[in-house]
Each structure stands twice: as structure tokens, then as C-alpha cells.
Amino acid sequence: MFVFEDPKVANAFYNFVDTKFILDNENVYDDVPFTIEGEQYFFSFYEVEIPDKALNLFPVVMDVFVNAALGNDEMDPIFSDGDNPVSRKGHWYIAIEVYSDLEKDCLHIDSLSRERVLKYLRGLKNEYLATQNYNEIIFKN
């Protein structure tokens, strides 16, 4: 997983992804398609609170495995604060997983696409952190 600290209000990354990828509030947490060098990839993300800043991805990983075992294609967001943008306490992180039709985990150390996917995700993170008005993203695309 690609993980970074999220200093913004609750649901800010959701709104960023929804706007940037023109998803109209459909499948925003799961199977978000993107392309690198003509190759199709997908990502899912999770908003995770880690109260003591010790990185514990166990709840996220368990959620992924339980939903996969149950055959649940739609992943409910975890640690969600609802639809209202509210300020948050604690340390919040965005955890992103990337996959493709060819690879289940494009961030795995042995993945052939790992470096180009990491470069893309770093750019996405930087764009998210630098953007205040998500509607301006539409004009950048």
C-alpha cells in the first residue's frame, strides 16, 4: 500500500478523487481507473485514523481480505465520518492499493509496474495536497 498523512478535513480525498476522475459519486473508493504509459490500472483507497502515529494497517488489510473472502465487490469505507466535511482529531492517513488485470498488487516489491505506479501515486498525492478547490482539477486534466 501507498500511505501518506492526510492533513485535510474528512472526505477531502474522496472529493478530490471524485472530481479528478469524474466519477459522479460512483465507485469512488474502489476500482478507480487510471492509465500510465498506455497501461490500465485501478486503485482503491481507505481513510484510516492512527491515534498514536504508529502505522497499523491491520484494520485495512482485514477489511480487504474479509470483503474478498465474501466475494463483496464493493468495499465500504472504514473510519468514515459521514458526508459532512468536518475537522478531524488524531492522525489520518490515506492508504492506496493499486492493481491491474495483469497484477493483483502493483506495489509489491516484485511488481513489474511498481516504480511507474509509485511515481504516479506520488504525483497524485502532491496534486491533492496542493489543491484547495477541486473544481480547478477539471481544467488541469
N, C-alpha and C positions, 0 to 999 in steps of 0.2 A: 504494500500500500504506500501511496504517496501521502504524507501527512504534513500539515502546516497549521500554525496557530492562526485562529480567526479572531481578530480584534473587533470585528464589526458586530452590529446588532443581530439578534436571532433572525434566521431566514434570509439574511443578506446574500449568502452564496446561492441559495435556491433561486432567488430573484435574478441574480446575475446570470446563472446558467439558463434559466427560463428565457430571459431576454436575449442573451448572446446566441443561443442555438434555436431561437424562435420555436419554442415547444408548446406555447399556449397552455401552460399548466398541465401538460400530459407527459407522463413518464420522465419527470424532471430528475428524480432520484436514481433511476435505473435506465440502462441501455441508451445513454446519450451518445449519439453518433458523432464522430469527427474523423477527419482524413488527414494523414501525414504522407506526403510524397506518393499520393495516389492510392494508398492503402487505407482501408476502412477499419476503424477501431470503435470501441464503445467504452464508456465509463459509467460507474456508479459512485455515489458519494454518500457520506454519512457525516452528520454533525455530532461531535462527541464532546462531552464535558469531562475533563480530567481535573478534579479538585486540587490535587497536590502537585500537578505538573509532571508526575511520573507517568510515562506513556504506557497505558494499559489498554490494548486493543482487544482484549478478550471479549467484551460485550459485542463489539462489531463483528469479530470473527465468528462468534457463536450465532449471531443473528444471520449471517450469510450461510453458515452450514445448516442451521435449522430450516431456513426457508428453502435451501436447495434440497434437503432430505425430504421435505414435504411436497416438493415439486411446485412451490409457490413462486411464480414468475415475477410477482410484484412485491417489492420489498418496502415495508412500511418504514418511514424514518424513525430513528431512535433518538431519544432525548430531545424531542421536538417541543417547542414552546407554543405551538399552535400557529395561527395565521397572522397574528399581530406582531409587528416588529417591536420587540422590547429589548431594553438593555439587559445584558446578562452579567451574572456574577460568576466567578470561577474562571477557569482556563478552558476555552473552547477551541476545538481543532476540527479541521476538515480532513477526512480520510477518504482517499480516492483509490478505487481499484480500476484497472484497465484490462480489457480482454478483446479478442478478435475472433473471427471464425477459425483462424489457424492456431491461436494460442489462448489457453484458459487464463493465463496470468502473464501479461506483457511486462510486468515489473519484476518478475522472477529474475534472479541473478543470471540464469542461463538463457533467458529470453533473447531471441534474435533482434527484437524490436525495442529492447529495454532503453537504450541510450536515446533514441529519437523520441520515444514516448516520454521519458523523463524531461527532455528538453522542452517538449510541448507543454507538459504539466507545469514546469517552472514558469513558462511564459504566461500560461493561463492564470496561475497564482498571482504573478506580478500585475497582470491586467486587472484582475479582481481587486487587489489591494489598492491599486492606483485610481480605480474608477469610483466616482461618487454618484453620478447619475447614470443608471444602467441603460437608459434610452440612448445615450451617446454611443454605446457599443454598436448599435444598429448602423450608424453612419461609418464606423470603422470597418465593419465587415464589408 
